[in-house]
Amino acid sequence: MKKSEVLLKTTSLYLVYFLYTYFGSYIANMFPILDSQLVMLILDILFLLIIVLTYKKVLKKDFQILKKEYSLKKVLKVMVIGFFSIVLLNVVIAALGTLLFENASMDQNTQSIQNLASLSMLYTVFKTMFFGVVAEELLFRESLSDLLDNNVLFVLVSAVIYTIMNFIFTSEAFSMSQVLAYFLPALLFGIIYVKNKRNILLVMFTKFAYNLIPLVILISGV
């Protein structure tokens, strides 16, 4: 596929994501009989289906590579190293937030999951374990992969875009530690991606484990 075609595809996906996320509340108001969270769930599911169908060949190819080149032990090793690296990074970010910026009680991932859970547990599980793992990784990493051949540039740009998109829909003031809490883990996920021959499935598996722990803690009430 030509660069221009890849750019068009990527731009179209970002445009669709931006429009339905930004105008989701307006769409919900058009159907007052439906709950706004249900409307957003439906829109997220539709986008998830669209982006999975768009990259189904990539997902199939990466799965075949995993079967051929990665043992279960190697996959778990990537996941464990990635998971604990991000956990350690969040500890550092929290410490920096306390010392340099403001008091920081929890990492941004856990905070986001708790905020969602206060609205709907069903939506939280879907958004955290399916949309956040599959749709977001395909959008914020895989869609940029063919556009950015240089690994360093790719890791930086994908992390910047991911960070911006996490703040663009909020009207609340945010701090430098909050920005770092999105940006630095995104850098690590990007590094995992490029270090493993840009296999998006390994990133998805790692992010699934990363999101699962705070979700289980939240559901269990610990």
N, C-alpha and C positions, 0 to 999 in steps of 0.2 A: 504494500500500500504506500502511495506517495505521501510525503510529508504534509502536503496541502490537504490531502484527504484525512490524514490522522488528526491534523489541527482542527479541521471542520468537525470531525466526530467528537473530539475532546471538548471543543467549545460548545457544541450542541448539548452534551451531557451536563456540563457545568451550568449552562443557561437554564436547562430544564430543572436542575436541582435548585438553583437560586430562585427561580420564579415560583415553583410550587411551595418551597419552604417559606419564602417571603410573603406570598399571597395566600398561604394556607388558611389563615384566620378569616380572610375575606371569603374564601371558598366555603368555609364552614358556616359563615353567616348566611350564605345562600340557601343552606339546608338546615333551618332552625330545628327541625325534628331530630337531627343527628347531633351527637356529642362532638365537640371540636377535636377531642383526642381520637375519636373513631375516624373522623375525616382525615386527620394526619396519618393515622395508621394505614388507611386505605391508600393514600397518596404515596407513603413510604414503600408499601408493598408493591405498588405499580412501578415505582422507580427501581426498586430492587430487581424486579422481573426484567425490566428494560435493560439494565446495565449487565445483568447476568447473561441475557441473550446476546448482548453486544459483544461480550468477551468470552462466550462459551468455548470458542476454539482455543483461546489462551488457557482457560481453566483446564480443558481436556489435555492440552499439551503439557502443562505443568504437572498434572496428575500422573501422566505417563513417565515424565522425568523422575518424579518422586519414586515411583514403583521401580524404575530401572536403576537409579543412581543412589537412592537413599534407603538405608535400612531403618527399621523402626527406632533402633537405638540412636541413630544419627539425627532423625527427626526430633526425637525427644530431647536430645542434647541441645539442638538449636533452640527449641522452645524454652528449656530450662534456663539456659544462659541468657536468652533474650528477656525472659520474664524477670529474673533476679537482677539483671542489669537495669531494667526500667524501675523496679521497686527501689533499688539502691539510689537511682537517680532522683526519684521522688523524695526520698529521705533527704538528699542533699538540697533539693529545691526548697523543701519545707524549712530546713535549717537556714538557708540563705534568706528565705522570706521572713523568718523571725528576726534574724540579725540585721538585715539590710533594708527590707521593705516594710513589712507589717507582720503581725502575728498570722501564722498559717497553720491551721489545725489538721488539714487532710489534703491529700493530693487531688488534683482537678478531676481526675477520672472518677474517683469515689464521690466527690461532690456532685458531679453531673448525674451519676446514677441515683443518688439520693434525691436530687431535685426532680428527676423524672418519676421516681417511685412515689413521691408525694402527690402526683397527678394520677398515675395509673400503673399498677404493677404489671399488667399484661403488656402495655405499651413499653414499659421499662425493659422487660425481658426481650421483646422483639427488637427494640432499638439498640440494646446493648450487645446481645449475643448473635443477632442475625444482620440487621442493617449496619450497625457499627463495624462489624467484622468483615462482611462481604461487600456491601455497597460502597462503604467509605474507602476501603482499601483499593477497590477497583477504580473508584473515582479519583482519589488523591494520590495514588501511586501508579497503578497500571496504565491509566489513561495518559499519564505524562511520560511513561517509559520510552515509547517510540519517538517522542519529540526531543528528549534530552539524552543523548548518547553518553555524555561525560558524567561519570558516576558522582563526582563531587558536586557538580552543578545540579544534577538530578536530586540528590539528597537535600541540598539546601532549598531549592525551589519548591519541592514537594512539601517540605516542612513549613515553609513560609505560607504557602497557599492553604495548607491544613489549618494553621494557626489563625490566619485571617478569616477563614470561613467559619471558625468557631466563635468569633467575636462579632462578625458582621451583622448578625441577627439580634444582638442584644443591645438594649439601650442603657444598660447599667455600666457604671464606671468600672474599669478593670485596672489591675496593677501589673507591674513588671513581673512579679513572681507568678501571677496567673498566666501571663504570656509565656514565660519560661516553662510553666507546667504543661503547656500544650506543645511548644516548639521543640524542647529538648527530647521528650519521648518520641515525637515525630521524626526527629533526626535518627534516633536509634532504630526505629522501625524501617526507615529508609536504608540504613546501613545493613540491617539484616537482609533486606531485599537484594541489594547489590552484591553482598558477600555470598549470596546463595544463587548466583546466576539469574537474578531477577525472577525468582520463583515466588509468585504472589501467594501461593497456598501456604508456604512456610510462615509468611508474615501473618496470614489469617489465623493459623493455628496458634501462634504466639499471642496475638491480640485476644483470641478467644480465651486463653488461659488467664491473661492479664485482666480481662473484664469479668471473668467468672468468679474470682475470689471475692471482690467487694459485693457482687450481686448475691452470692450465697450467704455472706455475712449479713447482708441487709434482710434477706428473706427469712433467715433463721432467727433474726432479732438479737444476735450476739452483740 
